[in-house]
Amino acid sequence: MNLLVVGSGQLSQAIAEAALGTEVDVLVGGRPELDLTNAPALRTAVTNAAPAIVLNAAAYTAVDKAESEPDLAYAVNARGAGHLADVCNDLGVPLIHLSTDYVFDGRAERPYREDDPVGPISVYGRTKFEGEQLVAVACPRHVIVRTAWVHSPWGTNFVKTILRLAETRLVIGVVDDQLGSPTYAPHLASALLAVGRRIAGAGVQGPWGTYHAVDAGGTTWCGFAREVLRQASRHGLRSADVQAITAADYPTAARRPANSRLDCNRLQSIFGLALPDWKTGVVACVERLARISSAGQHHS
């Protein structure tokens, strides 16, 4: 099965790694060849790749910067996603489209279900939701997967930021009044490959629609940071004290939901998939980063 992954971020790398040794041939493409904002070039590239499935992991993800660059965020997250969905529909290829917990306003007391009303409170969240709508209309054979707080040994993410800050600081202030579900990219990648296998040959009556996929359980950014540094200490990496602060103590350009935990029961009931506990993802991520760090020291 040929899977074309659009985007070259941490999730794309996790998918390519998870597919090694399986029957899935992964082709990862980013800009300039696969540019969501260039519809004609995108159509040519996807057509030439002749995939059995397309997975869209490309997005404008700079949440705060999006507030001052709404047009660019919209061009990638909304219009660009729509272009890709058009191409997939014309080629008769199912599309897996990645979305975000930030489509919700965060006022619920419980984890959000797929059918809960959305209410994005940032440009990023709004453009991602507009992308979901365009995908759903343009390509009926779609699976939209909302995920959250993704981290991995690759790219830029919260785990790597906390480890970097601990190298130079004794105390790190981290927001403790926003709840979410830290999700390890390799866990998510395995689930996405399983979804891909299932929908590859599915007809109009397939398990299409929107699903939530995050690591089990939830915590705050502060709890997340403390777990990262607990694991760092186990591997002899620099640690630091994490001080709980409020979102009001740490003003950002974009507002973030106070609760963006996601309920993943639908993914389990329809696909039989459940991601591991978020702490196991942190354990695995920090362990890999520690290995990379020690290998670097041995070579320098």
C-alpha positions as CSV (number, residue, x, y, z in Angstrom):
1,M,0.0,0.0,0.0
2,N,1.4,3.4,-1.0
3,L,0.8,6.1,1.6
4,L,1.6,9.7,0.6
5,V,2.3,11.9,3.7
6,V,2.0,15.6,3.0
7,G,4.2,17.6,5.4
8,S,7.7,17.1,6.7
9,G,7.3,17.6,10.5
10,Q,7.7,15.4,13.5
11,L,4.6,13.3,12.8
12,S,5.7,12.6,9.2
13,Q,9.0,11.3,10.5
14,A,7.2,9.1,13.1
15,I,5.0,7.7,10.4
16,A,7.9,6.9,8.1
17,E,9.7,5.1,11.0
18,A,6.6,3.2,12.1
19,A,6.0,1.9,8.6
20,L,9.5,0.4,8.3
21,G,9.3,-3.4,7.7
22,T,5.5,-3.3,7.1
23,E,3.6,-3.6,3.9
24,V,3.0,0.2,3.8
25,D,5.3,2.2,1.5
26,V,5.5,5.7,2.8
27,L,6.4,8.7,0.6
28,V,6.9,11.8,2.7
29,G,6.7,15.1,0.8
30,G,6.8,18.7,1.9
31,R,7.4,22.0,0.2
32,P,8.2,23.0,-2.5
33,E,6.9,19.9,-4.3
34,L,3.9,19.4,-2.1
35,D,2.8,23.0,-1.2
36,L,-0.8,23.2,0.0
37,T,-0.9,26.9,-1.1
38,N,0.0,26.0,-4.7
39,A,-3.1,24.1,-6.0
40,P,-1.8,23.2,-9.5
41,A,1.6,22.0,-8.3
42,L,-0.1,20.0,-5.5
43,R,-2.4,18.3,-8.0
44,T,0.5,17.3,-10.2
45,A,2.6,16.0,-7.3
46,V,-0.2,13.9,-5.8
47,T,-1.3,12.5,-9.2
48,N,2.3,11.5,-10.0
49,A,2.7,9.8,-6.6
50,A,-0.3,7.6,-7.4
51,P,-1.0,6.9,-3.7
52,A,-3.6,4.4,-2.3
53,I,-4.1,6.9,0.6
54,V,-3.1,10.5,1.4
55,L,-2.4,11.7,4.9
56,N,-2.3,15.4,5.5
57,A,0.1,16.2,8.3
58,A,1.1,19.7,6.9
59,A,-0.1,22.7,8.8
60,Y,0.7,26.2,9.9
61,T,1.2,25.4,13.6
62,A,2.8,28.6,15.0
63,V,-0.2,29.2,17.3
64,D,0.9,32.7,18.6
65,K,2.4,33.9,15.3
66,A,-0.9,33.0,13.5
67,E,-2.6,35.9,15.3
68,S,-0.5,38.3,13.3
69,E,-0.4,36.1,10.1
70,P,-4.0,35.0,9.8
71,D,-4.0,35.0,6.0
72,L,-1.0,32.7,5.8
73,A,-2.5,30.4,8.5
74,Y,-5.8,30.3,6.5
75,A,-4.0,29.6,3.2
76,V,-2.3,26.5,4.6
77,N,-4.8,25.2,7.3
78,A,-8.1,25.9,5.5
79,R,-7.8,26.6,1.8
80,G,-4.7,24.3,1.4
81,A,-6.5,21.4,3.1
82,G,-9.4,22.0,0.8
83,H,-7.2,21.9,-2.3
84,L,-5.7,18.6,-1.2
85,A,-9.2,17.1,-0.5
86,D,-10.3,18.2,-4.0
87,V,-7.4,16.3,-5.5
88,C,-8.0,13.2,-3.4
89,N,-11.7,13.2,-4.3
90,D,-10.9,13.6,-8.1
91,L,-8.4,10.7,-7.9
92,G,-10.7,8.5,-5.8
93,V,-8.2,8.3,-3.0
94,P,-9.2,8.4,0.7
95,L,-7.8,11.2,2.8
96,I,-6.7,11.2,6.5
97,H,-6.5,14.8,7.7
98,L,-4.9,15.8,10.9
99,S,-6.6,18.4,13.1
100,T,-6.3,19.7,16.6
101,D,-7.8,20.0,20.1
102,Y,-7.7,23.8,19.6
103,V,-11.0,23.7,17.7
104,F,-12.7,23.7,21.1
105,D,-13.1,26.7,23.5
106,G,-11.9,24.7,26.5
107,R,-14.9,25.5,28.8
108,A,-16.1,21.9,29.2
109,E,-15.4,20.1,32.4
110,R,-14.9,16.7,30.7
111,P,-12.8,15.4,27.7
112,Y,-14.3,16.6,24.4
113,R,-16.2,14.1,22.1
114,E,-16.2,14.4,18.3
115,D,-19.8,15.6,18.3
116,D,-19.3,18.4,20.9
117,P,-19.8,21.9,19.5
118,V,-16.6,23.6,18.5
119,G,-15.7,27.1,19.4
120,P,-12.1,28.0,18.5
121,I,-10.6,30.9,20.4
122,S,-7.5,31.5,18.3
123,V,-6.7,32.1,14.6
124,Y,-4.9,28.7,14.6
125,G,-7.9,26.9,16.0
126,R,-10.3,28.7,13.7
127,T,-8.3,28.0,10.5
128,K,-7.9,24.3,11.5
129,F,-11.7,24.0,12.0
130,E,-12.3,25.7,8.6
131,G,-9.9,23.1,7.1
132,E,-11.9,20.3,8.6
133,Q,-15.1,21.7,7.1
134,L,-13.6,22.1,3.6
135,V,-12.1,18.6,3.7
136,A,-15.5,17.0,4.8
137,V,-17.3,18.8,1.9
138,A,-14.7,18.2,-0.8
139,C,-13.8,14.5,-0.1
140,P,-16.6,12.3,1.4
141,R,-14.1,9.4,1.9
142,H,-12.2,11.2,4.6
143,V,-11.1,10.5,8.2
144,I,-10.3,13.7,10.2
145,V,-8.1,12.9,13.2
146,R,-7.9,15.5,16.0
147,T,-4.9,15.2,18.2
148,A,-3.0,17.3,20.8
149,W,0.2,18.3,22.4
150,V,2.3,16.1,20.1
151,H,6.0,15.5,21.0
152,S,8.8,13.3,19.7
153,P,12.6,13.1,19.4
154,W,12.3,15.2,16.2
155,G,11.5,18.8,15.3
156,T,10.5,21.4,17.8
157,N,8.1,20.5,20.6
158,F,7.4,21.0,24.3
159,V,9.6,18.1,25.6
160,K,12.6,19.3,23.8
161,T,12.0,22.9,24.9
162,I,11.8,21.9,28.6
163,L,15.0,19.8,28.3
164,R,16.7,22.8,26.7
165,L,15.5,25.3,29.3
166,A,16.7,22.9,32.1
167,E,20.3,23.1,30.8
168,T,20.5,26.8,31.8
169,R,17.8,27.4,34.4
170,L,17.3,26.2,38.0
171,V,13.6,27.1,38.0
172,I,11.1,27.0,35.1
173,G,7.7,28.5,35.4
174,V,5.0,26.4,33.5
175,V,1.3,27.0,33.1
176,D,-0.8,24.8,35.4
177,D,-4.3,25.8,34.5
178,Q,-4.6,24.4,31.0
179,L,-5.4,20.7,30.7
180,G,-4.6,18.5,27.8
181,S,-3.4,15.1,26.5
182,P,0.4,14.9,25.7
183,T,0.7,12.6,22.7
184,Y,3.9,10.8,21.6
185,A,4.2,11.0,17.8
186,P,5.2,7.3,17.4
187,H,2.0,6.3,19.3
188,L,-0.1,8.4,17.0
189,A,1.8,7.2,13.9
190,S,1.0,3.6,14.7
191,A,-2.7,4.4,15.1
192,L,-2.8,6.4,11.8
193,L,-1.2,3.5,9.9
194,A,-3.8,1.1,11.3
195,V,-6.5,3.6,10.2
196,G,-4.9,3.8,6.8
197,R,-4.9,0.0,6.4
198,R,-8.6,-0.2,7.3
199,I,-9.8,2.5,5.0
200,A,-7.6,1.7,2.0
201,G,-10.2,-0.4,0.3
202,A,-13.3,1.0,2.0
203,G,-16.2,2.1,-0.1
204,V,-18.7,4.9,0.4
205,Q,-20.0,3.2,3.5
206,G,-16.6,3.1,5.2
207,P,-15.9,4.4,8.7
208,W,-15.6,8.0,7.5
209,G,-15.8,11.0,9.7
210,T,-14.1,12.7,12.6
211,Y,-12.1,10.9,15.4
212,H,-10.0,11.9,18.4
213,A,-6.6,10.3,18.9
214,V,-4.4,11.2,21.8
215,D,-2.4,9.4,24.4
216,A,-4.6,8.2,27.3
217,G,-5.0,10.3,30.5
218,G,-4.4,14.0,30.8
219,T,-2.4,16.6,32.7
220,T,-1.4,20.3,32.6
221,W,1.6,21.8,30.9
222,C,3.1,22.0,34.4
223,G,2.5,18.3,35.0
224,F,3.8,17.4,31.6
225,A,7.0,19.4,32.3
226,R,7.5,17.8,35.7
227,E,7.2,14.3,34.1
228,V,9.7,15.3,31.4
229,L,12.3,16.4,34.0
230,R,11.6,13.4,36.3
231,Q,12.6,11.2,33.3
232,A,15.6,13.5,32.5
233,S,17.0,12.9,36.0
234,R,16.8,9.2,35.5
235,H,19.0,9.5,32.4
236,G,21.5,11.9,34.0
237,L,20.3,14.9,32.0
238,R,20.0,18.3,33.6
239,S,16.8,18.8,35.6
240,A,15.2,21.9,37.1
241,D,12.4,22.8,39.5
242,V,9.1,23.4,37.8
243,Q,7.0,26.2,39.3
244,A,3.3,26.2,38.6
245,I,2.0,29.5,37.1
246,T,-1.3,30.6,35.6
247,A,-2.0,31.4,32.0
248,A,-2.5,34.9,33.2
249,D,1.1,35.0,34.5
250,Y,2.3,34.0,31.0
251,P,0.5,36.1,28.5
252,T,0.6,34.8,24.9
253,A,-0.6,36.3,21.6
254,A,-3.1,33.5,21.2
255,R,-5.6,32.3,23.8
256,R,-5.5,28.6,24.6
257,P,-8.3,26.4,25.8
258,A,-8.3,25.8,29.6
259,N,-9.4,22.2,29.0
260,S,-8.6,20.5,25.6
261,R,-8.6,16.8,26.7
262,L,-10.1,14.6,24.0
263,D,-12.3,11.6,24.4
264,C,-11.1,8.8,22.2
265,N,-13.9,6.2,22.7
266,R,-15.1,6.5,19.1
267,L,-11.6,5.5,17.7
268,Q,-11.7,2.5,20.0
269,S,-15.2,1.4,19.2
270,I,-14.9,1.8,15.4
271,F,-11.2,1.0,14.8
272,G,-10.4,-1.0,17.9
273,L,-7.5,1.4,18.6
274,A,-6.4,2.9,22.0
275,L,-3.2,4.9,22.4
276,P,-1.0,4.1,25.4
277,D,-0.9,6.3,28.6
278,W,0.7,9.7,28.0
279,K,3.4,9.0,30.6
280,T,4.7,6.0,28.7
281,G,5.2,8.4,25.7
282,V,7.2,10.8,27.8
283,V,9.4,7.9,29.1
284,A,10.1,6.7,25.6
285,C,10.7,10.2,24.2
286,V,13.2,11.3,26.9
287,E,15.0,8.0,26.7
288,R,15.6,8.5,23.0
289,L,16.7,12.1,23.4
290,A,19.1,11.0,26.2
291,R,20.6,8.4,23.9
292,I,20.9,11.0,21.1
293,S,22.5,13.3,23.6
294,S,25.0,10.8,24.9
295,A,25.9,9.6,21.4
296,G,26.6,13.3,20.5
297,Q,28.9,13.7,23.5
298,H,30.8,10.5,22.6
299,H,31.4,11.9,19.1
300,S,32.4,15.4,20.1
